[in-house]
């Protein structure tokens, strides 16, 4: 058994897939395998995956997927994983270096109690906005109500624990990882380390459907905790989150409008 299985999913993103695969070089000191789940694509994504599979010195599997969604692809990769631990990367995402993932492996290897370990991430590139929290033991309520609870590109799972919950609920749209993370921490516990694991490419599904994301997370919290008090707290949390998103979008639109007007006046003066 290898120590780590890296499951990477891709569709019509050959350039991003190359970036992800190049970042795997930082894992050369870790005994790992790569599982590439490739949806039907109209660019060179499949060819990029197959070329990497032939040339990498580490074990690599390429799985072709009919277009049935991101969580279906992640589950396909999970079923093929032979590593003791597994992490999921979208094409375009990159590892920030070997230190973070090595620390996650070390933490989970030492503990029989934790089912997952969460690290931090950069958004866009190494100089982008950094989401990093202090080292701590994870508790279900903390994870449920943390604004940046973690992204799957920076979460290391014990493969056996993730399989215990049969992977990701494919009926959940966008929040299946949030749901299984909560269930894992609630039953087995988890931990967080203060090191960046990945560099996440912006523009994921959650970014594009932010209002739905908050409502869907509320439904997950309601089902898992089944508590009137926590359900009330979740409703308030969801409303506040929605209000913040609305304010941010309105502010961005107003700023864009005034910038346009200012630029238009400048153009008139120049003329």
C-alpha positions as CSV (number, residue, x, y, z in Angstrom):
1,X,0.0,0.0,0.0
2,X,1.3,3.5,-0.8
3,X,1.1,6.2,1.7
4,X,-0.9,8.7,-0.4
5,X,-3.5,8.6,-3.2
6,X,-3.9,11.9,-5.1
7,X,-7.2,11.9,-6.9
8,X,-7.4,14.5,-9.6
9,X,-10.5,15.2,-11.7
10,X,-10.6,17.2,-14.9
11,X,-12.9,18.1,-17.7
12,X,-12.0,20.4,-20.7
13,X,-9.0,21.9,-18.7
14,X,-5.8,20.5,-20.2
15,X,-3.8,23.6,-19.2
16,X,-5.0,23.4,-15.6
17,X,-4.4,19.6,-15.4
18,X,-0.8,20.2,-16.5
19,X,-0.3,22.6,-13.7
20,X,-1.7,20.2,-11.2
21,X,0.5,17.3,-12.5
22,X,3.6,19.5,-12.5
23,X,3.0,20.3,-8.8
24,X,3.1,16.6,-8.0
25,X,6.9,16.8,-8.3
26,X,6.9,18.3,-4.8
27,X,5.6,14.9,-3.5
28,X,8.6,12.9,-4.9
29,X,9.7,12.1,-1.3
30,X,6.3,10.7,-0.4
31,X,5.3,7.2,-1.6
32,X,2.2,8.1,-3.6
33,X,0.0,7.3,-6.5
34,X,-2.1,9.4,-8.8
35,X,-5.6,8.6,-10.0
36,X,-6.8,10.8,-12.9
37,X,-10.6,10.8,-13.4
38,X,-11.2,12.4,-16.8
39,X,-14.7,13.4,-18.0
40,X,-15.5,13.6,-21.7
41,X,-13.5,16.6,-23.0
42,X,-13.2,18.5,-26.2
43,X,-9.6,19.6,-25.7
44,X,-6.4,17.7,-24.9
45,X,-7.3,16.8,-21.4
46,X,-7.4,13.0,-22.0
47,X,-4.1,13.1,-23.9
48,X,-2.4,15.1,-21.1
49,X,-3.6,12.5,-18.6
50,X,-2.4,9.5,-20.6
51,X,1.0,11.1,-21.4
52,X,1.6,11.8,-17.7
53,X,0.5,8.2,-16.8
54,X,3.1,6.8,-19.2
55,X,5.9,9.1,-18.1
56,X,5.6,9.4,-14.3
57,X,7.8,7.1,-12.3
58,X,5.0,6.7,-9.7
59,X,1.9,4.6,-10.1
60,X,-0.9,6.3,-12.0
61,X,-4.3,5.3,-13.2
62,X,-6.5,7.1,-15.8
63,X,-10.2,6.6,-15.5
64,X,-12.6,7.9,-18.2
65,X,-15.9,9.1,-16.8
66,X,-19.2,9.8,-18.4
67,X,-20.3,13.3,-17.4
68,X,-22.2,12.7,-14.2
69,X,-20.7,15.3,-11.9
70,X,-17.8,16.1,-9.7
71,X,-18.7,14.0,-6.7
72,X,-19.3,10.9,-8.9
73,X,-15.7,11.5,-10.2
74,X,-14.3,11.8,-6.7
75,X,-16.1,8.6,-5.7
76,X,-14.6,6.8,-8.7
77,X,-11.2,7.9,-7.7
78,X,-11.8,6.8,-4.1
79,X,-12.8,3.3,-5.2
80,X,-9.5,2.9,-7.0
81,X,-7.3,4.4,-4.3
82,X,-4.8,2.1,-2.6
83,X,-3.2,4.6,-0.4
84,X,-3.7,4.8,3.4
85,X,-4.6,8.4,2.9
86,X,-6.3,10.2,0.1
87,X,-6.6,13.9,-1.1
88,X,-8.7,15.3,-3.9
89,X,-7.4,18.0,-6.3
90,X,-9.3,19.7,-9.2
91,X,-7.4,20.4,-12.4
92,X,-5.8,23.8,-12.0
93,X,-5.2,23.3,-8.3
94,X,-1.6,22.8,-7.2
95,X,0.3,21.6,-4.1
96,X,2.0,24.4,-2.2
97,X,5.0,22.2,-1.5
98,X,5.9,19.0,0.4
99,X,5.9,20.3,4.0
100,X,2.2,20.7,4.5
101,X,1.0,17.4,3.1
102,X,3.9,15.6,4.9
103,X,2.6,17.2,8.2
104,X,-0.9,16.0,7.5
105,X,0.3,12.5,6.9
106,X,2.4,12.6,10.1
107,X,-0.5,13.8,12.2
108,X,-3.0,11.2,10.9
109,X,-0.5,8.4,11.2
110,X,0.1,9.1,14.8
111,X,-3.6,9.2,15.8
112,X,-6.2,6.4,15.7
113,X,-8.9,8.9,16.6
114,X,-8.8,11.4,13.8
115,X,-10.6,10.7,10.5
116,X,-9.3,13.7,8.6
117,X,-6.8,16.6,8.9
118,X,-7.3,20.1,7.5
119,X,-4.6,22.5,6.3
120,X,-4.7,26.0,4.8
121,X,-4.6,27.2,1.2
122,X,-3.7,30.1,-1.1
123,X,-6.2,31.5,-3.6
124,X,-4.9,31.9,-7.1
125,X,-1.2,31.8,-6.5
126,X,1.4,31.7,-3.8
127,X,1.1,35.5,-3.4
128,X,-2.7,35.4,-3.3
129,X,-5.1,35.6,-0.4
130,X,-4.1,33.0,2.3
131,X,-6.7,31.1,4.3
132,X,-4.8,29.7,7.2
133,X,-6.0,29.0,10.8
134,X,-4.2,27.9,13.9
135,X,-3.5,24.4,14.9
136,X,-6.4,22.9,16.8
137,X,-8.6,19.9,17.4
138,X,-11.6,20.0,15.2
139,X,-15.1,19.8,16.7
140,X,-18.3,19.3,14.7
141,X,-19.9,22.6,15.6
142,X,-16.7,24.5,15.0
143,X,-16.4,23.0,11.5
144,X,-20.1,23.6,10.8
145,X,-20.0,27.3,11.5
146,X,-16.5,28.2,10.4
147,X,-16.7,30.5,7.4
148,X,-13.6,28.9,5.9
149,X,-13.8,25.4,7.3
150,X,-11.4,24.1,4.6
151,X,-11.6,23.0,1.0
152,X,-11.1,19.4,-0.2
153,X,-7.8,20.4,-1.9
154,X,-6.3,20.9,1.6
155,X,-8.0,18.1,3.4
156,X,-6.3,14.7,3.9
157,X,-8.7,11.8,4.6
158,X,-8.0,8.4,6.0
159,X,-9.1,6.3,3.1
160,X,-10.8,3.7,5.3
161,X,-12.8,6.4,7.1
162,X,-14.0,8.1,3.9
163,X,-15.1,4.7,2.6
164,X,-16.9,4.0,5.9
165,X,-19.3,6.8,4.8
166,X,-19.3,5.5,1.2
167,X,-17.5,8.6,0.0
168,X,-19.4,11.7,-1.1
169,X,-23.2,11.9,-1.4
170,X,-23.8,12.4,-5.1
171,X,-27.3,13.7,-4.5
172,X,-25.7,16.7,-2.7
173,X,-24.9,19.5,-5.1
174,X,-21.7,21.5,-4.1
175,X,-21.8,20.6,-0.4
176,X,-21.2,16.8,-0.4
177,X,-17.7,17.4,0.9
178,X,-19.0,19.7,3.6
179,X,-21.5,17.0,4.6
180,X,-19.0,14.1,4.8
181,X,-16.5,16.2,6.6
182,X,-19.0,17.0,9.3
183,X,-20.0,13.3,9.6
184,X,-16.4,12.3,9.9
185,X,-15.5,14.8,12.6
186,X,-18.7,14.1,14.5
187,X,-17.9,10.3,14.6
188,X,-14.1,10.1,14.5
189,X,-12.8,13.5,15.2
190,X,-10.4,15.6,13.2
191,X,-7.6,18.1,13.5
192,X,-6.3,21.3,11.8
193,X,-2.6,22.3,11.1
194,X,-1.2,25.7,10.5
195,X,0.4,25.1,7.2
196,X,-0.7,25.7,3.6
197,X,-1.4,22.6,1.6
198,X,-2.6,23.8,-1.8
199,X,-3.0,26.7,-4.2
200,X,-6.6,26.7,-5.3
201,X,-7.7,27.9,-8.7
202,X,-10.5,30.5,-8.3
203,X,-13.9,30.1,-9.8
204,X,-15.1,26.8,-8.4
205,X,-18.8,25.7,-8.2
206,X,-19.2,27.2,-4.7
207,X,-18.0,30.6,-5.9
208,X,-20.5,30.6,-8.8
209,X,-23.5,29.6,-6.7
210,X,-22.7,31.3,-3.4
211,X,-26.4,31.8,-2.3
212,X,-27.3,28.2,-3.0
213,X,-24.1,27.1,-1.2
214,X,-25.2,28.8,2.1
215,X,-28.7,27.4,1.9
216,X,-27.4,23.9,1.2
217,X,-25.0,24.1,4.1
218,X,-27.9,25.0,6.4
219,X,-29.8,21.9,5.2
220,X,-26.7,19.7,6.0
221,X,-26.4,21.2,9.5
222,X,-30.1,20.7,10.2
223,X,-30.0,17.1,9.2
224,X,-26.7,16.1,11.0
225,X,-27.3,17.9,14.3
226,X,-31.1,17.6,14.6
227,X,-31.2,20.2,17.3
228,X,-33.8,23.1,17.5
229,X,-31.2,25.4,19.0
230,X,-28.5,24.7,16.4
231,X,-31.1,24.8,13.6
232,X,-32.1,28.3,14.8
233,X,-28.4,29.3,15.0
234,X,-27.9,27.9,11.5
235,X,-30.8,30.0,10.1
236,X,-29.3,33.2,11.6
237,X,-25.9,32.2,10.3
238,X,-27.3,31.6,6.8
239,X,-29.2,34.9,6.8
240,X,-26.1,36.9,7.9
241,X,-23.9,35.1,5.3
242,X,-26.4,35.9,2.6
243,X,-26.6,39.5,3.7
244,X,-22.8,39.8,3.6
245,X,-22.7,38.3,0.1
246,X,-25.4,40.7,-1.1
247,X,-23.5,43.7,0.3
248,X,-20.3,42.6,-1.3
249,X,-22.0,42.2,-4.7
250,X,-23.8,45.5,-4.4
251,X,-20.6,47.3,-3.4
252,X,-18.7,45.7,-6.3
253,X,-21.4,46.8,-8.8
254,X,-21.5,50.4,-7.4
255,X,-17.7,50.6,-7.5
256,X,-17.7,49.4,-11.1
257,X,-20.4,51.9,-12.1
258,X,-18.5,54.9,-10.6
259,X,-15.3,53.7,-12.2
260,X,-17.1,53.6,-15.5
261,X,-18.5,57.1,-15.1
262,X,-15.1,58.5,-14.0
263,X,-13.4,56.9,-17.0
264,X,-16.1,58.2,-19.3
265,X,-15.5,61.8,-18.0
266,X,-11.8,61.4,-18.4
267,X,-12.3,60.3,-22.0
268,X,-14.4,63.5,-22.6
269,X,-11.7,65.7,-21.1
270,X,-9.0,64.1,-23.2
271,X,-11.1,64.6,-26.4
